[in-house]
């Protein structure tokens, strides 16, 4: 259940990055088939967001975020604990945007 809960909230936060409709109908009939907005149809047709970035499926940002690493390194020949330092990979623009949008989940 937790995985479905997290997936639902991530899809909602990442609407701008994904093929999903950013402005779904709020007062639609739950029995009637859902209709996509013109904006969502255009997004699917061009495979680009309104600001020109590529659109992704849910798996793409998740796989991209999995490449962020934290490495603990030691200077060559050093024996003291203070010779340790930590390196993080620099996030790509997609990773930065995805993390920024994930930060809005608790505010929803």
SEKE-815156 format. One line per field, with one value per atom (N, C-alpha, C): atom name; x negated, y, z; residue in one letter. Coordinates in steps of 0.05 Angstrom, whole numbers, plus 5000, padded with zeros to 4 digits. Example, Ala and Ser with C-alpha at 12.3 -4.5 7.8 and 13.67 -1.06 7.14 Angstrom:
BEGIN
atom = [N,CA,C,N,CA,C] .
u = [4736,4754,4736,4743,4727,4742] .
v = [4886,4910,4934,4955,4979,5001] .
w = [5156,5156,5156,5142,5143,5157] .
res = [A,A,A,S,S,S] .
//
This chain:
BEGIN
atom = [N,CA,C,N,CA,C,N,CA,C,N,CA,C,N,CA,C,N,CA,C,N,CA,C,N,CA,C,N,CA,C,N,CA,C,N,CA,C,N,CA,C,N,CA,C,N,CA,C,N,CA,C,N,CA,C,N,CA,C,N,CA,C,N,CA,C,N,CA,C,N,CA,C,N,CA,C,N,CA,C,N,CA,C,N,CA,C,N,CA,C,N,CA,C,N,CA,C,N,CA,C,N,CA,C,N,CA,C,N,CA,C,N,CA,C,N,CA,C,N,CA,C,N,CA,C,N,CA,C,N,CA,C,N,CA,C,N,CA,C,N,CA,C,N,CA,C,N,CA,C,N,CA,C,N,CA,C,N,CA,C,N,CA,C,N,CA,C,N,CA,C,N,CA,C,N,CA,C,N,CA,C,N,CA,C,N,CA,C,N,CA,C,N,CA,C,N,CA,C,N,CA,C,N,CA,C,N,CA,C,N,CA,C,N,CA,C,N,CA,C,N,CA,C,N,CA,C,N,CA,C,N,CA,C,N,CA,C,N,CA,C,N,CA,C,N,CA,C,N,CA,C,N,CA,C,N,CA,C,N,CA,C,N,CA,C,N,CA,C,N,CA,C,N,CA,C,N,CA,C,N,CA,C,N,CA,C,N,CA,C,N,CA,C,N,CA,C,N,CA,C,N,CA,C,N,CA,C,N,CA,C,N,CA,C,N,CA,C,N,CA,C,N,CA,C,N,CA,C,N,CA,C,N,CA,C,N,CA,C,N,CA,C,N,CA,C,N,CA,C,N,CA,C,N,CA,C,N,CA,C,N,CA,C,N,CA,C,N,CA,C,N,CA,C,N,CA,C] .
u = [4984,5000,4983,4961,4944,4932,4925,4914,4935,4960,4981,4986,4985,4988,4966,4941,4919,4920,4927,4930,4951,4973,4995,4986,4972,4964,4941,4923,4902,4914,4933,4946,4960,4972,4985,4965,4943,4922,4908,4904,4889,4907,4931,4949,4936,4920,4907,4887,4874,4853,4865,4888,4900,4920,4930,4950,4978,4980,5007,5018,5044,5058,5052,5043,5036,5061,5082,5107,5131,5134,5157,5183,5205,5231,5237,5245,5250,5278,5297,5325,5337,5321,5330,5346,5363,5379,5360,5360,5342,5347,5371,5378,5371,5372,5366,5336,5329,5301,5287,5263,5247,5240,5240,5232,5206,5187,5162,5165,5151,5151,5135,5139,5124,5094,5088,5060,5047,5061,5051,5048,5066,5065,5040,5036,5013,4987,4986,4963,4956,4976,4972,4964,4974,4968,4939,4930,4904,4882,4891,4873,4855,4866,4851,4870,4859,4874,4878,4893,4897,4872,4852,4827,4806,4814,4797,4780,4784,4769,4782,4767,4780,4798,4819,4838,4829,4835,4825,4848,4842,4859,4850,4864,4856,4829,4823,4798,4773,4775,4751,4740,4756,4744,4734,4749,4740,4713,4709,4684,4662,4669,4650,4641,4660,4653,4635,4637,4621,4592,4584,4556,4542,4557,4544,4530,4504,4488,4475,4468,4452,4428,4404,4379,4362,4353,4334,4306,4289,4263,4241,4218,4195,4171,4157,4134,4113,4099,4079,4057,4051,4029,4037,4061,4069,4080,4075,4084,4104,4104,4121,4150,4168,4197,4204,4189,4195,4188,4174,4168,4192,4213,4237,4253,4265,4283,4305,4327,4351,4356,4361,4368,4396,4412,4439,4438,4452,4454,4471,4464,4479,4505,4528,4554,4557,4568,4575,4599,4605,4628,4654,4657,4681,4682,4659,4658,4664,4654,4659,4689,4701,4730,4747,4740,4755,4753,4729,4726,4741,4740,4755,4785,4796,4824,4831,4813,4818,4820,4805,4806,4833,4850,4876,4897,4891,4910,4923,4908,4920,4937,4935,4951,4977,4982,5006,5030] .
v = [4976,5000,5025,5024,5048,5055,5035,5040,5053,5045,5057,5086,5090,5117,5136,5126,5143,5148,5127,5130,5151,5150,5169,5198,5202,5229,5238,5220,5228,5235,5220,5226,5253,5259,5285,5307,5304,5325,5329,5307,5308,5311,5321,5325,5341,5360,5377,5361,5341,5326,5302,5292,5268,5274,5253,5255,5261,5262,5266,5294,5296,5322,5340,5364,5382,5395,5396,5409,5391,5369,5352,5365,5355,5366,5360,5380,5377,5367,5376,5369,5350,5331,5313,5290,5278,5255,5231,5218,5196,5171,5169,5147,5152,5177,5184,5181,5174,5172,5199,5198,5223,5235,5262,5276,5291,5290,5304,5333,5350,5378,5383,5405,5412,5413,5423,5426,5398,5378,5351,5338,5343,5332,5343,5369,5382,5371,5367,5356,5328,5311,5284,5285,5304,5305,5314,5335,5346,5332,5318,5305,5325,5349,5371,5385,5396,5411,5439,5456,5483,5499,5493,5508,5494,5474,5462,5438,5430,5406,5381,5359,5333,5322,5308,5296,5267,5257,5231,5213,5187,5168,5169,5156,5156,5142,5122,5107,5123,5142,5157,5175,5192,5208,5190,5168,5151,5138,5129,5117,5138,5162,5184,5192,5192,5199,5177,5153,5131,5134,5152,5156,5176,5189,5207,5190,5196,5180,5198,5185,5198,5180,5191,5175,5187,5169,5177,5170,5190,5187,5193,5182,5187,5196,5216,5225,5203,5200,5179,5183,5162,5162,5173,5184,5195,5173,5175,5155,5167,5193,5206,5207,5207,5209,5235,5257,5282,5283,5262,5261,5251,5244,5235,5259,5256,5276,5263,5276,5265,5280,5265,5276,5267,5286,5280,5285,5269,5275,5300,5315,5340,5332,5340,5333,5345,5330,5340,5359,5375,5392,5377,5353,5336,5328,5320,5311,5335,5358,5382,5389,5388,5394,5373,5348,5326,5328,5334,5337,5362,5383,5407,5402,5387,5380,5361,5342,5323,5339,5361,5377,5390,5391,5403,5383,5358,5337,5343,5350,5354,5379,5396,5421,5417,5394,5389,5385] .
w = [5000,5000,5000,5015,5016,4989,4973,4946,4929,4930,4914,4923,4949,4960,4950,4952,4942,4912,4897,4868,4861,4875,4869,4874,4897,4904,4885,4877,4859,4831,4822,4796,4798,4820,4823,4824,4838,4839,4813,4798,4773,4748,4752,4729,4706,4713,4693,4677,4689,4675,4660,4668,4657,4635,4622,4601,4613,4639,4651,4646,4649,4645,4670,4665,4687,4699,4684,4693,4687,4702,4697,4706,4694,4702,4731,4746,4774,4780,4764,4770,4749,4740,4719,4731,4714,4722,4726,4749,4753,4736,4725,4708,4679,4671,4643,4637,4612,4605,4609,4618,4622,4595,4594,4570,4577,4558,4562,4553,4567,4559,4534,4521,4497,4503,4527,4535,4537,4548,4550,4523,4505,4478,4463,4466,4454,4466,4492,4506,4495,4491,4481,4451,4436,4408,4404,4418,4414,4431,4452,4471,4484,4489,4502,4522,4543,4562,4551,4565,4555,4554,4572,4571,4553,4537,4517,4526,4551,4561,4551,4549,4540,4562,4554,4572,4577,4601,4609,4619,4620,4635,4664,4682,4710,4714,4699,4703,4697,4678,4669,4691,4705,4727,4750,4755,4777,4771,4746,4738,4738,4730,4730,4758,4777,4805,4817,4808,4819,4813,4795,4788,4806,4824,4844,4865,4869,4888,4908,4930,4952,4956,4952,4955,4977,4995,5016,5006,5005,4993,5014,5010,5027,5010,5019,5004,5004,4982,4979,4999,5014,5033,5060,5063,5089,5107,5133,5152,5172,5175,5195,5185,5204,5197,5183,5189,5176,5146,5137,5108,5092,5105,5091,5081,5058,5047,5031,5028,5015,4989,4968,4942,4934,4925,4914,4884,4868,4840,4836,4815,4810,4795,4806,4793,4765,4747,4721,4723,4702,4703,4709,4697,4703,4732,4743,4771,4789,4783,4800,4800,4776,4774,4788,4785,4798,4828,4839,4868,4878,4862,4870,4872,4852,4852,4874,4881,4903,4929,4931,4955,4960,4940,4943,4952,4955,4962,4989,5009,5035,5036,5016,5016,5000,4990,4974,4991] .
res = [X,X,X,X,X,X,X,X,X,X,X,X,X,X,X,X,X,X,X,X,X,X,X,X,X,X,X,X,X,X,X,X,X,X,X,X,X,X,X,X,X,X,X,X,X,X,X,X,X,X,X,X,X,X,X,X,X,X,X,X,X,X,X,X,X,X,X,X,X,X,X,X,X,X,X,X,X,X,X,X,X,X,X,X,X,X,X,X,X,X,X,X,X,X,X,X,X,X,X,X,X,X,X,X,X,X,X,X,X,X,X,X,X,X,X,X,X,X,X,X,X,X,X,X,X,X,X,X,X,X,X,X,X,X,X,X,X,X,X,X,X,X,X,X,X,X,X,X,X,X,X,X,X,X,X,X,X,X,X,X,X,X,X,X,X,X,X,X,X,X,X,X,X,X,X,X,X,X,X,X,X,X,X,X,X,X,X,X,X,X,X,X,X,X,X,X,X,X,X,X,X,X,X,X,X,X,X,X,X,X,X,X,X,X,X,X,X,X,X,X,X,X,X,X,X,X,X,X,X,X,X,X,X,X,X,X,X,X,X,X,X,X,X,X,X,X,X,X,X,X,X,X,X,X,X,X,X,X,X,X,X,X,X,X,X,X,X,X,X,X,X,X,X,X,X,X,X,X,X,X,X,X,X,X,X,X,X,X,X,X,X,X,X,X,X,X,X,X,X,X,X,X,X,X,X,X,X,X,X,X,X,X,X,X,X,X,X,X,X,X,X,X,X,X] .
//
